Amino acid sequence: MRDDGGVLLETARLTLRRFTMDDVDRLVALDADPEVMRFLTGGAPTPAATFRDEVLPRVLARYVRHPGLGRWATLDRFTGEFLGWHSLDPSDDGAEAELGYRLRRATWGHGLATEGARALVRHAFDTVGVRRVWAQTMAVNDRSRAVMARAGLRYVRTFHLAFDDPIPGTEHGEVEYELRRDAWPATRQEWDAAALRAR
């Protein structure tokens, strides 16, 4: 696992590095876009104080508690521009990881969410050795569901949660996708074969 200057890994177009407390303004700007937050908060932004006092301290602590898992700033590999984030949020014992991603709207439609997600899935199984990678989103969030599928995760279930202030689409439920360790070798083989064909 690479950790040079906080860098976890690089892909063809992306660099994933550790967050620092200096990233507060970048995260505020990301969550200020109502479309980015549409399926999370109904479009409401996240206050700077939430990132400064709650989110980033928790993220930084996870780097120590669960090496190789956590949330990483996603940057353009060539320009260093902040694009958003990808994550493998660990379970309490670190044996499972929840895949996540949130990118600026200007980057949508270029396969960057999938590129980062696939790199993290590979990292989760080949480097960290987790037993399961999973992800959840609203059932109506077609873009996110497509990324989960392209990252090798398979649909598991639809379920319904009770919210005090539900956002549009909540009535259709949430979905869960997963990829387990025993299914990972076949998925990796498919990706590697596709990469060879693309050359």
Phi, psi and chi 1 to 4 in degrees:
 res  aa     phi    psi   chi1   chi2   chi3   chi4
   1 MET       -  127.3  176.0  177.4   63.4      -
   2 ARG   -80.2  143.4  -70.4 -172.4   51.9 -167.7
   3 ASP  -147.0   35.3 -164.6   11.9      -      -
   4 ASP   -74.2  116.0  -54.7  -30.1      -      -
   5 GLY    61.4   28.9      -      -      -      -
   6 GLY    86.7    1.1      -      -      -      -
   7 VAL   -80.5  125.8  172.8      -      -      -
   8 LEU   -83.8  -49.1  178.4   81.1      -      -
   9 LEU  -162.0  165.9   56.0   82.9      -      -
  10 GLU  -129.5  147.9  -70.2 -178.7  -33.5      -
  11 THR  -117.2 -170.0   68.6      -      -      -
  12 ALA   -58.2  -36.1      -      -      -      -
  13 ARG  -123.6   -6.3  -62.9  178.1  -69.7  173.9
  14 LEU  -126.4  152.0  -55.8  173.6      -      -
  15 THR  -120.9  130.8  -63.1      -      -      -
  16 LEU  -110.4  118.9  -87.6   60.2      -      -
  17 ARG  -127.0  164.0   66.7  152.0  171.3   84.4
  18 ARG   -63.5  147.3  -71.9 -173.2  177.7 -161.9
  19 PHE   -76.8  157.2  -86.3  105.2      -      -
  20 THR  -133.1  171.3   72.6      -      -      -
  21 MET   -65.8  -15.3  -67.4  -56.3  -64.8      -
  22 ASP   -74.4   -5.7  -67.9  -26.0      -      -
  23 ASP   -91.2    4.5  -71.5  -48.9      -      -
  24 VAL   -54.1  -51.2  169.7      -      -      -
  25 ASP   -63.6  -35.1  -70.3  -15.3      -      -
  26 ARG   -64.5  -41.8  -64.1  179.7 -177.2   92.2
  27 LEU   -69.9  -38.2  -70.5  166.8      -      -
  28 VAL   -60.5  -45.1  169.3      -      -      -
  29 ALA   -64.0  -39.5      -      -      -      -
  30 LEU   -60.5  -48.7  174.8   66.2      -      -
  31 ASP   -78.6   -4.7  -77.1   14.7      -      -
  32 ALA   -78.6  -13.1      -      -      -      -
  33 ASP   -83.2  116.2 -175.7  -22.7      -      -
  34 PRO   -58.8  -30.6  -22.2   32.2      -      -
  35 GLU   -70.8  -36.7  -81.2  -59.1  -57.7      -
  36 VAL   -62.0  -36.9  169.2      -      -      -
  37 MET   -97.0    4.5  -58.3  -58.3  -72.6      -
  38 ARG   -53.1  -46.5  177.6 -179.3  171.8 -165.6
  39 PHE   -95.5   10.6  -63.8  108.9      -      -
  40 LEU  -113.1  -48.6  -61.8  162.7      -      -
  41 THR  -129.4    7.2   63.8      -      -      -
  42 GLY    77.4   13.4      -      -      -      -
  43 GLY   107.4   -7.6      -      -      -      -
  44 ALA   -71.1  138.4      -      -      -      -
  45 PRO   -77.2  166.4   29.8  -35.3      -      -
  46 THR   -99.3  126.3  -53.6      -      -      -
  47 PRO   -64.6  149.9  -18.6   30.9      -      -
  48 ALA   -57.9  -38.3      -      -      -      -
  49 ALA   -61.9  -32.5      -      -      -      -
  50 THR   -65.6  -43.3  -60.3      -      -      -
  51 PHE   -66.3  -44.9  -75.0  118.2      -      -
  52 ARG   -67.9  -42.3 -174.4 -179.7   60.1 -113.0
  53 ASP   -98.0  -20.9  -57.7  -26.4      -      -
  54 GLU  -123.4  -59.3  -60.0  173.2   28.9      -
  55 VAL   -66.0  -56.3  175.3      -      -      -
  56 LEU   -66.1  -41.2  -78.7  173.8      -      -
  57 PRO   -57.4  -38.5  -29.1   38.2      -      -
  58 ARG   -67.7  -41.9 -176.6  171.1   63.0 -115.4
  59 VAL   -61.9  -45.9  166.4      -      -      -
  60 LEU   -65.1  -36.8  -60.4 -176.0      -      -
  61 ALA   -66.5  -33.5      -      -      -      -
  62 ARG   -67.3  -30.3  -79.7  179.9  175.3  164.4
  63 TYR   -59.1  -35.9  -65.3  140.3      -      -
  64 VAL   -79.7  -43.2  176.5      -      -      -
  65 ARG   -72.7  -36.5 -168.0  176.7  -46.8  117.3
  66 HIS  -132.9   79.0  -62.3  -71.1      -      -
  67 PRO   -55.5  134.4  -25.8   35.3      -      -
  68 GLY    89.9  -11.9      -      -      -      -
  69 LEU  -116.6  162.7  -62.9  176.5      -      -
  70 GLY   132.4 -156.7      -      -      -      -
  71 ARG  -120.5  135.5 -174.7  171.7  -60.3 -176.3
  72 TRP  -127.8  142.1  -67.6  -81.6      -      -
  73 ALA   -66.8  134.0      -      -      -      -
  74 THR  -103.3  120.5  -59.3      -      -      -
  75 LEU  -118.7  152.5  -46.9  177.1      -      -
  76 ASP   -65.2  123.5 -177.4  -63.2      -      -
  77 ARG   -61.1  -29.0 -178.9  175.3  175.9 -179.7
  78 PHE   -96.8  -32.9  -57.6  101.9      -      -
  79 THR  -103.7  -18.1   67.6      -      -      -
  80 GLY    78.8    5.3      -      -      -      -
  81 GLU   -65.8  137.8 -179.8 -176.8    9.2      -
  82 PHE   -73.4  123.2  177.4   79.0      -      -
  83 LEU  -107.6  -21.0  -54.8  178.7      -      -
  84 GLY   147.8 -139.5      -      -      -      -
  85 TRP  -151.3  158.4   55.3 -100.0      -      -
  86 HIS  -127.9  153.2  -78.8   80.3      -      -
  87 SER  -147.9  155.3   65.8      -      -      -
  88 LEU  -129.4   79.8  -74.5  170.2      -      -
  89 ASP   -72.4  123.4  -72.2  -30.8      -      -
  90 PRO   -77.7  149.9   29.4  -34.6      -      -
  91 SER   -70.3  172.3   57.5      -      -      -
  92 ASP   -56.2  -37.3  -70.7  -18.2      -      -
  93 ASP   -93.7   -1.5   63.3   -0.4      -      -
  94 GLY    74.9    7.1      -      -      -      -
  95 ALA   -85.5  -16.2      -      -      -      -
  96 GLU  -130.0  159.4  -61.4 -172.1   -2.2      -
  97 ALA  -142.8  137.1      -      -      -      -
  98 GLU   -94.2  118.3  179.8 -177.8    8.3      -
  99 LEU   -75.1  135.9  177.8   68.0      -      -
 100 GLY  -146.6  164.2      -      -      -      -
 101 TYR  -165.0  145.0   33.2   81.9      -      -
 102 ARG  -151.8  113.1 -171.1  177.0  -54.5  170.0
 103 LEU  -121.7  154.2  -61.4  179.3      -      -
 104 ARG   -59.3  144.5  -70.3  170.2   36.9 -149.6
 105 ARG   -58.1  -33.6 -168.8  175.8    1.5  161.7
 106 ALA   -61.8  -19.3      -      -      -      -
 107 THR   -92.8   -9.9   70.7      -      -      -
 108 TRP   -63.3  148.6  -65.6    0.0      -      -
 109 GLY    85.3    7.5      -      -      -      -
 110 HIS  -114.9    7.6  -60.1  -74.9      -      -
 111 GLY    78.6   11.4      -      -      -      -
 112 LEU   -73.4  -37.4  -64.0  175.4      -      -
 113 ALA   -61.1  -43.8      -      -      -      -
 114 THR   -66.2  -41.9  -61.8      -      -      -
 115 GLU   -59.3  -46.8 -174.9  173.0  -40.0      -
 116 GLY   -68.8  -39.0      -      -      -      -
 117 ALA   -64.4  -43.9      -      -      -      -
 118 ARG   -62.8  -41.3  -79.4 -170.6  167.9 -163.7
 119 ALA   -62.1  -38.5      -      -      -      -
 120 LEU   -72.5  -36.4  -76.8 -175.2      -      -
 121 VAL   -61.4  -46.2  166.8      -      -      -
 122 ARG   -59.9  -45.0 -172.2 -178.5  -68.3  -90.2
 123 HIS   -61.6  -41.9  169.6   78.5      -      -
 124 ALA   -60.7  -43.1      -      -      -      -
 125 PHE   -85.3  -44.7  -71.7  110.9      -      -
 126 ASP   -80.9  -31.0  -72.0   -9.7      -      -
 127 THR  -104.2  -50.9  -58.2      -      -      -
 128 VAL   -81.1  -38.5 -178.9      -      -      -
 129 GLY    84.5   34.4      -      -      -      -
 130 VAL   -68.9  162.6  -58.6      -      -      -
 131 ARG   -94.0  -18.6   65.5  173.2  174.4 -115.7
 132 ARG  -157.9  138.8 -178.1  174.2   84.1  116.4
 133 VAL  -114.4  131.6  173.7      -      -      -
 134 TRP  -137.8  165.0   60.3  -80.3      -      -
 135 ALA  -154.1  152.7      -      -      -      -
 136 GLN  -135.2  150.4  -67.4  178.6  -11.5      -
 137 THR  -157.8  173.3 -170.1      -      -      -
 138 MET   -66.2  143.5  -67.0 -180.0   69.7      -
 139 ALA   -57.7  -30.1      -      -      -      -
 140 VAL   -84.9   -2.4  -65.5      -      -      -
 141 ASN   -86.2   78.8 -169.7  -10.9      -      -
 142 ASP   -61.9  -37.7  -66.6  -27.5      -      -
 143 ARG   -62.0  -47.2  -78.0  180.0  178.2  -89.6
 144 SER   -67.0  -39.2 -171.8      -      -      -
 145 ARG   -62.2  -37.5  -65.6 -177.9   68.6  167.1
 146 ALA   -65.0  -39.1      -      -      -      -
 147 VAL   -64.2  -43.3  171.9      -      -      -
 148 MET   -57.3  -46.1  -67.8  174.3 -170.6      -
 149 ALA   -65.0  -43.2      -      -      -      -
 150 ARG   -68.6  -22.0  -72.3 -167.4  -66.1  -95.6
 151 ALA   -85.4    7.3      -      -      -      -
 152 GLY    94.1   -2.4      -      -      -      -
 153 LEU   -81.4  149.6  -80.0   61.8      -      -
 154 ARG  -117.0  145.2  -59.1  -67.8  179.2 -102.4
 155 TYR   -59.9  134.6  169.0   80.9      -      -
 156 VAL  -113.2  -48.6  175.7      -      -      -
 157 ARG  -164.4  161.2   64.3 -177.8  178.4  127.7
 158 THR  -114.3  136.1  -61.7      -      -      -
 159 PHE  -142.1  163.8   59.2   99.5      -      -
 160 HIS  -122.5  133.5  -65.6  -93.7      -      -
 161 LEU  -114.3  155.2  -60.4  173.2      -      -
 162 ALA   -97.4  126.7      -      -      -      -
 163 PHE  -120.9  141.2  -64.6   96.6      -      -
 164 ASP   -66.4  -34.5  -67.2  -24.4      -      -
 165 ASP  -134.0   72.4 -170.6   16.1      -      -
 166 PRO   -64.3  147.3   23.2  -32.4      -      -
 167 ILE   -98.4  161.9   62.9  176.1      -      -
 168 PRO   -54.3  132.6  -27.7   36.3      -      -
 169 GLY   101.3  -14.9      -      -      -      -
 170 THR   -57.8  -32.7  -60.8      -      -      -
 171 GLU   -63.2  -17.2   66.3  -84.7   13.5      -
 172 HIS   -88.2   -6.2  -61.4  -72.6      -      -
 173 GLY    90.1 -177.3      -      -      -      -
 174 GLU  -112.4  155.0  -50.2  -75.0  -43.5      -
 175 VAL  -122.2  150.7  -68.8      -      -      -
 176 GLU  -123.1  136.7 -178.4  173.6  -31.0      -
 177 TYR  -123.2  155.6  -74.6   61.3      -      -
 178 GLU  -154.3  160.0   71.4  172.3   16.5      -
 179 LEU  -137.3  124.1  179.5   59.3      -      -
 180 ARG   -99.4  158.7  -67.5 -177.2  174.8  -89.2
 181 ARG   -56.1  -38.3 -176.7 -173.5  -62.6  161.8
 182 ASP   -69.2  -21.6   59.5   -2.3      -      -
 183 ALA   -94.2  -10.0      -      -      -      -
 184 TRP   -64.6  -43.4  164.1 -121.3      -      -
 185 PRO   -55.9  -40.2  -27.7   37.1      -      -
 186 ALA   -67.4  -38.8      -      -      -      -
 187 THR   -65.6  -44.1  -59.5      -      -      -
 188 ARG   -61.0  -41.5  178.7  178.2   54.2 -157.2
 189 GLN   -62.4  -40.9 -170.5  173.0   23.6      -
 190 GLU   -61.9  -45.6  -71.8  174.0   15.2      -
 191 TRP   -62.3  -45.0  -68.0   -3.2      -      -
 192 ASP   -64.6  -38.9  -68.3  -14.2      -      -
 193 ALA   -66.4  -41.0      -      -      -      -
 194 ALA   -64.6  -38.0      -      -      -      -
 195 ALA   -65.3  -38.3      -      -      -      -
 196 LEU   -65.4  -41.6  -77.1  173.1      -      -
 197 ARG   -65.5  -29.0  -70.8 -166.5  -61.3  -90.7
 198 ALA   -78.5  -12.9      -      -      -      -
 199 ARG   -73.8      -  -72.5 -179.7 -178.4  172.4
